[in-house]
Amino acid sequence: MLVNTLRSVRLGILFCGFLQAVSAHSQEALSLQHAIDIALSNDPWVKGSLLKQQALEEQVVAAGTLPDPTVSIGLMNLPMDSWSFDQEAMTQFKIGVTQMFPRGDALEIRQGQLKAESQKYPLLRDDRRATIESKVTQLWLEVYQAQATIALIEQDKALFEQLVEVTRASYASATGKTRQQDIIRAQLELVQLDDRLTVQYQQLEAAAAQLSEWLYQFDAANPDMLMNFDNVVLAEGVAERLPELTLDPLADAGLSRSELARRLAGHPAILAIDVSQQVAHKETELARQQNQPQWGVNASYAYRDSAPNGMDRADFFSVGVTFDLPLFSENRQDKQVSASVAMAESVKTEKLLTLKAMLSQVEKGLRQLARLRQRDGLYSEELLAQVREQSEASLTAYTNDDGDFAEVIRARIAELNAKIAALQIEVDILKITAQLNYYFAQSGSNPAPVMGDN
């Protein structure tokens, strides 16, 4: 009788699992690629980056324009005894214009600096795109892992619930070797499964909340309107199958550290630092222009009235040049040049630190990935099959009154833990693959080198 009851339990569990699968497929689940597409197309940061680049491009035109001329108008040498305009020959009405010119090649250098800085934003957008793909993939996989773990625990929970009923019936009928402690043990495991379910639901809700940050709808054509925070594309769950993520071929190419560093030098984040270095060099050139004199041209016309006796007086026209002499440059211009040189050198250290960090993360990820693949093969080829056989054997022995109920419980828990561990390994492999693919991302933007930079 106990054997027939357990067979009914197995059939009931399979039927419940089938109903759950049909119900899940009836709803539209969120795939990984769909989540990435939504995040990329609804990122307000991209709109802000485009606006900043546009602002710099407009400043390039403005920076190449000469400063506005200045106009002066005045009465000169007006006698104070009579305030008469025609009394004195030196009294005149004068109008003049002055045009100043920037020092050296400051205009051209400033234009090149702004143009170089504007070229950084396409690179930053490439880095942002790669970052979003990696981040959304991580969060999506966390949601998937919690969702799949819940499904595994729910399956075992249904079996444990049936086992509690079977042990109660067997204990009440005084058949077999069922003891009261078996009932208590089954109930205890059932409560512990409820606790594990609660933990997994907590992780699922937390991961889903983090994933929703990237799924809000944003209208880039109308940025004045706030995002609709009630309209988030997040279904009850994600797709039930893991996506296929391909590791960048260079990650498995066995590159040396130097070769790997050269490859990482093409990452958008590193290229953006290169652009910052070009901008810093332009700042140094601009500081050196402060040692050049600033020139100006002025011209004026002075009108004089006729003398009191009617004799005409000639008008005046003046033209001149002005320039300053940077004689006391030791504490100002020279210090500005030294400061800009130091700032340019600091950008080099920033690039080196970023490359070192990226190289370390890549090596760490490759080693973790190798061990995870080794564990994945161990689980898929041996361990999962062995714990399944152990669970079935202990259950068969117990149904034939030749086994211990505690051993059945331990075997079922061991099988559940093995399935969850195998799931964790599969998810971790994809997570590390996504992280490594970020570091091997290449930029679709190739900024033109700025003339005069090394």
C-alpha positions in Angstrom: 0.0 0.0 0.0 2.8 2.4 0.8 4.4 1.7 -2.6 1.2 2.5 -4.4 0.8 5.7 -2.4 4.3 6.9 -3.2 3.8 6.1 -6.9 0.7 8.3 -6.7 2.7 11.1 -5.1 5.3 10.9 -8.0 2.5 11.1 -10.6 0.9 14.0 -8.8 4.2 16.0 -8.6 4.8 15.4 -12.4 1.3 16.7 -13.2 1.7 19.7 -11.0 5.0 20.5 -12.6 3.4 20.3 -16.0 0.6 22.7 -15.0 3.1 25.2 -13.7 5.1 25.0 -17.0 2.0 25.6 -19.1 0.9 28.5 -16.9 4.4 30.1 -17.1 4.5 29.8 -20.9 1.1 31.4 -21.2 2.6 34.6 -20.0 5.1 36.6 -21.9 8.4 36.2 -20.1 11.2 38.8 -20.3 14.1 37.5 -22.3 17.7 38.7 -21.7 18.0 40.2 -25.1 14.7 42.1 -24.7 15.8 43.4 -21.4 19.1 44.6 -22.9 17.3 46.3 -25.8 14.9 48.1 -23.5 17.8 49.3 -21.2 19.8 50.6 -24.2 16.9 52.4 -25.8 15.6 54.0 -22.6 18.9 55.3 -21.1 18.6 59.1 -20.3 22.4 59.2 -19.9 22.8 58.8 -23.6 20.6 61.8 -24.3 22.7 63.9 -21.8 25.9 62.7 -23.4 24.7 63.8 -26.9 23.8 67.2 -25.5 27.2 67.6 -23.9 28.9 66.7 -27.1 26.7 69.1 -29.1 27.6 71.9 -26.6 31.3 71.3 -27.0 31.0 71.3 -30.8 29.2 74.6 -30.6 32.0 75.9 -28.4 34.6 74.9 -31.0 33.1 77.5 -33.4 32.9 80.1 -30.7 36.4 79.5 -29.6 37.8 80.3 -33.0 36.3 83.8 -33.1 38.2 87.0 -32.3 36.9 89.0 -29.3 34.5 91.8 -30.1 36.1 95.2 -30.8 35.6 98.0 -28.3 34.4 101.4 -29.3 35.1 104.6 -27.4 33.3 107.9 -27.7 34.2 111.2 -25.9 34.7 114.9 -25.8 38.3 115.9 -25.4 39.9 119.1 -24.1 36.7 121.1 -23.5 37.5 124.5 -21.9 36.0 124.9 -18.4 35.7 128.7 -18.5 33.1 128.8 -21.3 32.4 125.2 -22.1 32.5 126.2 -25.8 33.3 123.6 -28.3 34.9 126.0 -30.8 36.9 128.1 -28.4 40.1 126.0 -28.3 41.8 124.3 -31.2 42.4 121.1 -29.2 38.8 120.6 -28.3 37.5 117.7 -30.3 34.8 115.0 -30.5 36.6 111.7 -30.7 35.4 108.2 -31.7 37.7 105.2 -31.7 37.7 101.5 -32.1 40.1 98.9 -30.6 40.6 95.3 -31.7 42.6 92.9 -29.4 44.1 89.7 -30.7 44.7 86.5 -28.6 48.2 85.5 -27.5 50.1 83.5 -30.1 48.1 80.5 -31.4 45.7 80.5 -28.5 42.6 80.5 -30.7 43.7 77.5 -32.8 44.9 75.5 -29.7 41.7 76.2 -27.8 39.6 75.0 -30.8 41.7 71.8 -31.0 41.3 71.2 -27.3 37.5 71.5 -27.4 37.3 69.4 -30.6 39.4 66.7 -28.9 37.2 66.8 -25.8 34.1 66.4 -27.8 35.5 63.2 -29.3 35.5 61.6 -25.9 31.7 61.4 -25.7 31.2 58.7 -28.4 33.8 56.6 -26.6 32.0 57.1 -23.3 28.7 56.1 -25.0 30.4 52.9 -26.3 31.6 52.2 -22.8 28.2 52.9 -21.4 26.6 50.5 -23.9 29.0 47.7 -22.9 28.4 48.5 -19.2 24.7 48.3 -19.5 24.8 45.0 -21.4 27.0 43.5 -18.7 25.0 45.0 -15.8 21.6 44.0 -17.2 22.9 40.5 -17.9 24.1 40.2 -14.3 20.7 41.3 -12.9 18.7 39.2 -15.3 20.7 36.1 -14.3 20.1 36.8 -10.6 16.4 37.0 -11.3 16.6 33.8 -13.3 18.6 32.0 -10.6 16.1 32.9 -7.8 13.2 32.0 -10.1 14.7 28.6 -11.0 15.7 27.9 -7.4 12.1 28.5 -6.3 10.9 26.1 -8.9 13.3 23.4 -7.6 12.3 23.9 -4.0 8.6 24.0 -4.8 9.0 20.6 -6.5 10.6 19.1 -3.4 8.2 20.8 -1.1 5.3 19.1 -2.9 7.0 15.7 -2.4 7.7 16.4 1.3 4.1 17.4 1.9 3.1 14.0 0.4 5.7 12.2 2.4 4.3 13.8 5.6 0.8 12.5 4.7 2.2 9.1 3.9 4.2 8.8 7.1 1.2 9.9 9.1 -1.0 7.3 7.5 1.7 4.6 7.9 2.2 5.6 11.5 -1.6 5.6 12.2 -2.0 2.2 10.7 1.0 0.8 12.6 2.3 -0.8 9.4 5.9 -0.7 8.4 8.7 0.8 10.5 7.4 4.4 10.6 8.0 6.2 13.8 6.8 9.4 15.3 10.2 11.0 14.9 9.9 10.3 11.1 6.8 12.5 11.1 8.5 15.2 13.1 11.6 15.0 10.8 9.4 15.4 7.7 7.5 18.3 9.1 10.8 20.0 10.2 12.3 19.6 6.6 9.0 21.1 5.3 9.4 24.1 7.5 13.0 24.5 6.5 12.0 24.4 2.8 9.5 27.2 3.5 12.3 29.2 5.0 14.5 28.6 2.0 11.6 29.6 -0.2 11.2 32.8 1.7 14.9 33.6 1.3 14.7 32.9 -2.5 11.6 35.1 -2.8 13.5 37.8 -1.0 16.4 37.5 -3.5 14.0 37.4 -6.4 12.2 40.6 -5.4 15.5 42.4 -4.7 17.0 41.4 -8.1 13.8 42.2 -9.9 13.7 45.7 -8.2 17.4 46.3 -9.3 16.6 45.1 -12.8 13.6 47.4 -13.1 16.0 50.4 -12.8 17.0 49.8 -16.4 13.5 49.0 -17.8 11.7 52.3 -17.3 10.3 54.0 -20.5 12.1 57.2 -21.5 11.1 59.4 -24.4 14.3 60.9 -25.7 12.4 63.1 -28.1 10.7 64.8 -25.2 13.3 65.0 -22.4 11.3 67.7 -20.6 8.8 65.1 -19.5 9.6 62.9 -16.5 10.0 59.2 -17.0 6.8 57.2 -16.4 7.9 55.3 -13.4 4.7 53.3 -13.3 5.4 51.9 -16.8 8.2 49.4 -16.4 8.6 46.4 -18.7 9.0 43.6 -16.1 6.8 40.5 -16.3 6.1 38.2 -13.4 9.3 36.4 -14.3 12.1 36.0 -16.8 12.4 33.4 -19.5 12.7 29.8 -18.2 15.8 28.9 -20.2 19.3 30.2 -19.8 20.5 32.3 -22.8 23.5 31.4 -24.8 26.4 33.8 -24.2 29.5 33.4 -26.3 32.8 34.3 -24.8 35.0 36.7 -26.8 37.4 34.5 -28.8 40.4 36.5 -27.6 39.6 35.6 -24.0 40.4 31.9 -24.8 43.3 32.7 -27.1 45.9 32.2 -24.4 47.3 35.7 -24.8 50.3 36.9 -22.7 49.8 39.7 -20.3 51.5 42.2 -22.7 49.3 41.0 -25.6 46.3 41.2 -23.4 47.1 44.7 -22.2 47.5 45.8 -25.8 44.1 44.4 -26.6 42.5 46.1 -23.6 44.0 49.4 -24.8 41.3 49.4 -27.4 38.6 49.4 -24.8 36.3 52.5 -25.0 37.1 53.5 -21.4 40.9 53.4 -22.2 40.4 55.3 -25.4 38.5 58.0 -23.5 41.5 58.4 -21.2 43.7 58.8 -24.3 41.4 61.6 -25.4 41.7 63.2 -22.0 45.4 63.0 -22.3 45.2 64.9 -25.7 43.1 67.5 -24.0 45.7 67.9 -21.2 48.5 68.3 -23.7 46.4 71.0 -25.4 46.0 72.7 -22.0 49.8 72.7 -21.7 50.2 74.3 -25.1 47.6 76.9 -24.2 49.5 77.7 -21.0 52.7 78.3 -22.9 50.9 80.8 -25.1 50.7 83.1 -22.0 54.3 83.9 -22.6 53.5 85.5 -25.9 52.5 89.2 -26.0 48.9 90.1 -26.6 48.6 92.5 -29.5 45.9 95.1 -30.2 45.1 97.6 -33.0 43.3 100.9 -32.4 42.1 103.6 -34.7 40.3 106.9 -33.9 38.7 109.9 -35.7 38.5 113.3 -34.0 36.2 116.1 -35.2 37.1 119.7 -34.5 34.7 122.7 -35.0 35.7 125.8 -36.9 37.4 128.7 -35.1 35.3 131.7 -33.8 36.6 133.8 -36.8 35.3 131.1 -39.2 38.6 129.5 -40.1 38.3 125.8 -40.7 40.2 123.4 -38.5 41.4 120.0 -39.7 40.1 116.8 -38.2 42.4 114.2 -36.7 42.9 110.5 -37.5 45.0 108.3 -35.3 46.1 104.7 -35.5 48.2 102.7 -33.2 49.3 99.3 -31.9 49.3 98.0 -28.3 50.9 95.0 -26.8 51.9 93.8 -23.3 55.2 92.6 -22.2 55.2 89.3 -20.1 58.3 90.3 -18.2 57.3 89.0 -14.8 56.3 85.5 -15.8 58.2 83.5 -13.2 55.4 83.4 -10.6 52.4 83.3 -13.0 52.9 82.0 -16.6 55.7 79.6 -15.7 53.7 78.2 -12.8 50.7 77.7 -15.0 52.8 75.8 -17.5 54.2 73.6 -14.8 50.8 72.9 -13.4 49.4 71.9 -16.8 52.3 69.6 -17.5 51.8 67.9 -14.1 48.1 67.5 -14.9 48.9 65.9 -18.3 51.3 63.5 -16.6 48.7 62.5 -14.1 46.4 61.3 -16.9 49.1 58.8 -17.9 49.0 57.3 -14.4 45.2 57.1 -14.6 45.4 55.1 -17.8 48.0 52.8 -16.3 45.9 52.2 -13.2 42.8 51.5 -15.3 44.7 49.0 -17.5 46.1 47.2 -14.4 42.7 46.9 -12.9 41.1 45.6 -16.1 44.0 43.2 -16.6 43.6 41.9 -13.1 39.8 41.4 -13.5 40.3 39.6 -16.8 42.8 37.2 -15.3 40.6 36.6 -12.3 37.5 36.0 -14.5 39.4 33.5 -16.8 40.6 31.5 -13.8 37.2 31.4 -12.2 35.6 30.4 -15.5 38.1 27.5 -15.9 37.2 26.2 -12.5 33.5 26.7 -13.0 33.6 24.7 -16.3 35.5 22.0 -14.5 32.8 21.9 -11.8 30.0 22.0 -14.4 31.4 18.9 -16.1 31.7 17.1 -12.7 28.1 17.9 -11.9 26.6 17.1 -15.3 28.6 13.9 -15.9 28.7 12.3 -12.4 27.4 14.1 -9.3 23.8 14.8 -10.4 23.3 11.3 -11.6 24.8 9.8 -8.5 22.7 11.8 -6.0 19.6 11.0 -8.1 20.4 7.3 -7.9 21.0 7.6 -4.2 17.7 9.3 -3.7 15.8 6.7 -5.7 17.6 3.9 -4.0 16.9 5.2 -0.5 13.2 5.8 -1.4 12.9 2.3 -2.8 14.5 0.7 0.2 12.2 2.7 2.5 9.0 1.6 0.6 10.1 -2.0 0.9 10.5 -1.6 4.7 14.3 -2.0 4.3 15.5 1.5 4.8 15.5 4.4 7.2 13.2 7.4 6.7 15.9 9.8 7.8 18.1 8.5 5.0 15.3 9.2 2.5 15.1 12.8 3.8 18.9 13.2 3.6 19.0 11.8 0.1 16.2 14.1 -1.1 17.9 17.2 0.5 21.2 16.2 -1.0 19.6 15.9 -4.5 18.0 19.3 -4.1 21.2 20.9 -2.9 23.1 19.4 -5.9 20.5 20.7 -8.3 20.7 24.2 -6.8 24.5 24.0 -6.8 24.5 23.0 -10.5 22.2 25.9 -11.3 24.5 28.3 -9.4 27.4 27.0 -11.5 25.6 27.5 -14.8 24.6 31.0 -13.8 28.0 31.9 -12.5 29.5 30.8 -15.8 27.2 33.2 -17.7 27.9 36.0 -15.3 31.6 35.8 -15.7 31.2 35.4 -19.4 29.3 38.7 -19.5 31.9 40.4 -17.3 34.7 39.3 -19.6 32.9 40.3 -22.7 32.7 43.8 -21.2 36.5 44.0 -21.0 36.9 42.9 -24.5 34.4 45.4 -25.9 35.7 47.5 -28.7 34.7 51.0 -29.7 32.9 51.7 -32.9 34.1 55.3 -32.6 37.7 56.0 -33.8 38.5 59.6 -32.8 40.9 61.3 -35.2 44.3 62.1 -33.6 44.8 65.8 -32.7 47.6 67.4 -34.6 50.6 68.2 -32.5 50.0 65.4 -29.9 52.3 62.5 -29.4 
